[in-house]
Amino acid sequence: MVDTSTSPPAVHVRQISREDVRAALRSGLADLQRAPAMSLFFGAVFSVAGIALALILMRGGASYCSGLTAMTTTTAAVLAVLAVLAAAAAAAVLAAAVLEAAVLEAAAVLEARARRRAAA
């Protein structure tokens, strides 16, 4: 049996300022500049997952999605196409990053060979 005579602990909600939001945005931009392929990839993955989840819930008749059920089939199709395009763009960005890494690695190997030959 659960004891309901005690109240739950108080939750402290901290107020945030505009500077907190700016700092978070600066941090996110720094992450994007440091690793653009990964940032765009995960952004696309979460976008696709969110759209897919909304479509699944709408098709299943979830009561809390009743406002979404008014969405037309055309709108749902457009969202699906956008999700596919976002996934394709993310895959292209990730593939470009992998290709760039491979080219840089190959260049480093060739440079190391050339140094060994020059030293010999």
N, C-alpha and C positions, 0 to 999 in steps of 0.2 A: 504494500500500500504506500502511496506517495504522501509525504507530509506537506500539506498545503498551508500550514499555519505560519510559515515564515515567508517573507516576501523575497523575490529574487534580488540578487545583488544589483545595485544601481549601475547603470551603464553611463560612462562619461563620453560624451560626444564632443570632440574637439572642433572648434571653429577653424576654418581655413581662410586664408586671405588670398587676395589676387596674386600676391607674390608667390604663395605656395603653388598656385596653378601655373604661373609663369615658370617656376623652377621645374615643375613636372614636365611641362612642354619642352623646355630647354634640354632636359635629360632625355626625353624621347627623341628629340631631333639629333642629339649627340649619338644616341644608339643607332638611329637611321643612317647617319653619316659614317659611323664606324663599320656597320655591317648592313648595307642596303639590301642585299639579296635576301638575307634571313628575315629582316624586318618586313619586306614586301611579301615574302613567302608566307609568314605567319599571319600577316594582315589578311591576305587572300584566303588562307585556310579558315580563319575565324569568320570571315564574311560569308564564305560558302556554307560553312556549318550553320551559321545563324539563319541564312535564307532557307537551307534545307530543313532545319528544325521548324521554322515557321510554316513551311509548306506541309510538313508531316502533321503538325498540330492542326492546321486548317482542314486537311483532308480527314483527320480523325475526329473532327467535330469537338475539339477541346472547348469547354465552356468559356474559358478565359481568353479565347481567341475569337470570340463571336464578332468583334469589330473587324477582324481580318477576313472573315468568311464572305464579306461583301466584295472582296477582291475578285475581279473578273478573271476568266481564264486567260485572257490576253495579258493582263498585268502579271499573273503568275508565270506565264511563258516568258515574258520580258525579264522578270527576276531570275528565272532559271538560266536564260541566255547570258545575263550579266554575271551570274555566278560562274558559269562555265568560262566566260571570257576572263574573269578575275583569276580563276585557277590556271588558265592557260598562260596568262601574263606572268603569274607568279612562277610557274614552271619554267618559262623562258628566261626570267631573271635569274633563277637558281641555276639553270643550265649554263647561262652566260658566265656566272660566277665560277662554276666548276670548270668550265673551259678556260677561263682566265687563269685559274690556279694551275691547271695542267700545263698551259703554255709557259707560265712563269717557272714551273718546276723543270720543264724541258729545257728552257733557256739556262737555268742554273746548272743543269747536268752538262749541257754543251760547253758552258763557260768553264766548268771544272775540268772537263777533258782537255780543253784548249790550254789551260794553265799547266796541266800535267805534261802535255806534249812540249810546251815551251820550256818547261823546267828540265825535260829529259835531254 
